[in-house]
Every structure is written in C-alpha cells, then in structure tokens.
Amino acid sequence: ALTGPLRMFYVFVQDLCVMADYDATNLSTRYAVDAGERMRTGWREGFWLNTIKFPRPLCLELLGTCVAAHPTIFTGSKECFALLRHNLCATLLKNLRGCFDFAILIRSIHLLQQLMKTPGLAA
C-alpha cells in the first residue's frame, strides 16, 4: 500500500484523471451551457479535490507535468503504473475520440507524446 507523499501523488493524479475525463453520459444539460464551455469544464469533481473544479485543459496539462517530472514514480510503483495504464490511458482515449475542443485536443496529444517518449511507460 502507498503511504506518505507517494499516496498523495497517487490520489492527486487520480483526481486529475477524473476531472479530465470526458463523459458523454453527463451531457443531459447540453442546452444549459455553451458547448465549448461544457467540454472545457467537464462538470466532474475529484475525490480528494472534491471542492475544487479545475478546467479540463488544466487537468491535462498537470497530468503531463506529473508524467514528465516524475516518470520513475510510474515505472517504480505497481499502483502508480496501474493508475497510468487504466485511468490515464482511458482518459486520453475518451478525450481523443469524443472531444472537439481545440485546447483539450492539443493537450491530450501532448500528454500522449509524453507517455510515448518516456522509456518504460510506452512499452
């Protein structure tokens, strides 16, 4: 089990994945908010960061920074590697397949590039 700063890092990345995740089932209020704003905000909350709502482009940017700055955490910890494989990759796939917002698309592609160029993460 993860403890200390590694546990905080894990929960932070997990919350960013939740907030950056594109969920098409959450679009029941599609006419209440501008489409671009709805896609950008995502209307999702994290678990640890439950009172904070980051915009989706910021979440993707922070995820890219976490991967670029600390790749050894993801390759050295089984829990963090599983988080990367299951949550982060699922978030990327959803964003790349269903998003038509330029800022989100660019950041998703940048995050994918970060994953592909980091040894041990793309294998």
N, C-alpha and C positions, 0 to 999 in steps of 0.2 A: 504494500500500500504506500502511496505517496504521502510525504509529510513535509512540513515547513514550506520554504519558498517554492519548491517544486510542485507542491499541491496547489499553491496559489496560482502559479503559472498555468497549470493544467486547467483549473476552473476558469481562469481568465480567457484562455484560448477557447475553451468550450463555450463560454458565454458569447464570445465574438462570433463563433460559428453559428450559434443560434440566431443572433441578431443579424447576421449577414445572409442567412438562409432565405431563399426565395420560395415562398409557399403559395401556390396558385389557389389553394382552397381558402385562403384568407382574403379573397378579393370580393366578398359579399357586399362590401361598402364601396364598390368601384366608382359609383357616381357621386359619392360624398366628397371625394378628394381628387385633385388633379392626378392623372395617370402617372406623370413623371414623378410627382412628389410621393405617391403611394409606392412606386417601385424603389425610390431612393430611401425612404424611411423603413419600409418593410413591416412596420407595425408589430414587431416582435420584441419581446423582453428576454433578458438573460435570467439566469438563476441566482448567481451571486451579485450581479449588477442589475438587480430587479427594479431599482428606482431610476436607472439611467437608461436612456434610449439614444444610442449612437446611430447616426445615419449609416446606411449600408456601405457607401463608398469608404467611409472612415473605418468601419469594421474590417473591410477587405484590406485596406492599407495597413492597419495594425496587425492583421494576420500575416501579411507579407513581411512586415518588420520583425515579427516574432520568429518566423521561419528563417529569415536571412541572418538575424543576430544570434540565434541560438539553435543551429541545426544539430548540434551534438546532444541537446536535450531530447530531441525527437528520435535520434538514432540510438541513444543510450538507454532510454527508458521504454519498456514494453507498453506501459499505459499511454505514454505520450505518442508513441508510434501508432498505436491503435486509434487514438484520437485523431491523429493526422490522416490515417487511411480511411476511417469510417466517417467522421464528421466533416473534416475539412474537404476531402475529396467529393463527398456528397454535396456539400455547399457549392463547390466550384461547378460541378456538373449541372446543378439546378440553375445557377446563375448564368452559365454559358448557354444553356439550352432555352431558357424561358425569359431572359431579360432583354429588353430593347432600349435600356437606358445607357447612354454612351459612357458615363462616368463609371458605372458598375461594370460594364463590359471590359473597359480598359483595365480596371483594377483586377478583375478576375483573370484576364490574360497575363497580367504582370505577376500575379500570385502563382499561376500555373508555371510561368517561366522560372520563378524562384524555386519551385519544387523540382522542376526538371534539371536545373543546373546544379543542384546541391547533391554531392555524392552520398549515396546511401538512402536517399529519400525517393528517388525515381526508379530504383531497382525493383 
